[in-house]
Amino acid sequence: MTPILLIEQVLNGLQSGIMLFLMAAGLTLIFGVMGLINLAHGSLYMIGAFAAAAVAGWTGSFTLALAAALAAAALAGCIIEMVVIRRLYDRDHLDQVLATFALILIFSEGTRWLFGSFPLYLDVPAALSGPVRLPGGILYPSYRLLIIVIGLLIAIGLFQLIARTRIGIQIRAGESDREMIGALGVDISRLYTIVFALGAALAGLAGALVGAIQSVQVGMGEPVLILAFVVIVIGGIGSIKGALVGALLVGLTDTLGGVLLPLFFGLFMDPSSATTIGSALASMSIYILMALVLLFRPTGLYGRA
């Protein structure tokens, strides 16, 4: 493998990790503040992707498509929280799992009814369709590079929101003692709705950004949701920093494992067997990483007991 190809794969891993961070950040906020297991988070990712594809098809504007993804996912999140989730805070986690799993089925069938069973396609803007030349003569798709930049800017914004704003103080306090901040006059219902809408908007934005790379289809959010759960287990539940570090670790492990492991086994066996074994181990690598982290850090890298 050439150094240029290795750097390209590292950038691909970073881009994949950034997308997982947008999913995992909302998921870890919702669980950390509200104590809620939300299996429907992947459906919000799907809603953002379909909203972006539909608006882009109607208007031809990618900017409006991203705005529509944010608005649609945030609105769906508000409705879900006020109509369904609000009744589940004091219920057992099994009730939360069953209710949010039912939401997956409802959103999947509703999306299929609105848009049909065939995939939609969201085109990359013409200005971002070509490559950009990086130091060392590396040519890398400008759209994927933009995703990395957007994700890092959002990460910085979330850190500032949580650390330096009044709502951030309330969110951190809600993680520690929700009864106490309620007694101090904070509107818990309003706080929970804001947190849920913020998490939903991040998931919808991730779906819209990825929708320009792959097809937009029903059920696209569930595989990403599984990886997002892996991310928050590795990073630590309730930690934005943990979500970012865990997402980057998972993205790099998944991407580089798929490239390096077949090459490694190719040193000892024929190419066909090396590819089969290497690909199989690569798909297991992120779960092996999760097991190793939990072995030494049961609460995750940045989680609290």
C-alpha positions, 0 to 999 in steps of 0.5 A, a space after each residue: 500500500 502506498 503512503 498516499 492510499 493510506 492517507 486517503 483511507 485515514 481521511 475516509 475513516 475520519 469522515 466515517 467517524 464524523 458521521 457517527 459522531 453526529 449520530 452518537 452525540 445526540 444519542 448520548 445527550 438523550 440517554 445522559 440527560 433523560 435516561 432514555 434508550 431511544 431505538 428510534 434515533 436511526 429513524 430520525 437519521 432516515 427522516 433527515 436524509 429523505 427530507 433533504 433528497 425531496 427538497 433537493 429534488 424540488 428546488 435543486 438547492 443543496 443548502 435548502 436540502 440541509 436546512 430541510 433535513 435539520 428542520 424535519 428531524 428536529 420537528 419529528 423529534 419534538 413531536 416524538 418527545 411530546 407525544 410518546 417519549 414524555 410518557 416513558 421517563 419513569 417507565 422501565 427501560 424495557 418499555 422504552 425499548 418496546 415503544 421506540 422499536 414500535 416507532 421504527 416500524 411506524 416511521 419505516 412504513 410511513 416513509 415507504 408510503 410517502 416516498 415509495 420503496 425505491 431509493 432516492 438520490 441526493 446529488 453532490 453540489 457541482 462546486 463540491 463534485 471534484 477533488 481537492 489537492 492536499 499537501 503531498 499531491 493527494 487528491 481527495 473528494 472535496 465533499 468528503 473533506 467538507 463533511 469532516 470540516 462540518 463535523 469538527 465545527 459542530 463538535 466545537 459548537 457542542 462543546 461550547 454549548 455544553 460548557 459555556 451557555 445557560 442551557 448547557 449548564 442545565 443539561 449538565 445539571 440534568 445529567 447529575 440530578 434532574 430532581 434538584 434542577 426541577 426544584 430550582 425552577 428549571 422547566 424539565 419538560 422544556 429542557 427534555 424537548 430541547 435536548 431531544 430536538 437537538 439530538 434529532 437535528 444532529 441525526 437528521 443532518 448526518 443522514 442528509 450529508 451521507 445521503 449525497 454519498 449513498 442512496 437514500 432508502 427506508 431502513 438506512 438508519 438502523 445499521 448506523 444506529 448500531 454503530 452509534 451505540 458502539 461509539 457511546 459504549 466506547 466513549 462513555 455514556 453522557 460524554 460529548 468528548 467520549 462520543 467524538 473520540 469513540 466515533 473517530 476510533 470506530 471510523 478509523 478501525 472500520 475503514 483501515 481494518 477493511 484495507 490493512 487486514 486483507 493485506 496482512 493475511 495476504 502475506 501468509 496465504 493466497 489472495 482469495 482466502 486473505 480477502 475473505 478472512 481479512 474482510 470477516 475480521 475487519 467487520 468484527 474489529 469495532 466490536 473487538 475494540 469495544 470489548 477491549 475498552 470495556 475490559 479495562 474501562 467498564 464505563 467507557 473512555 470518558 464515562 462516569 460510574 
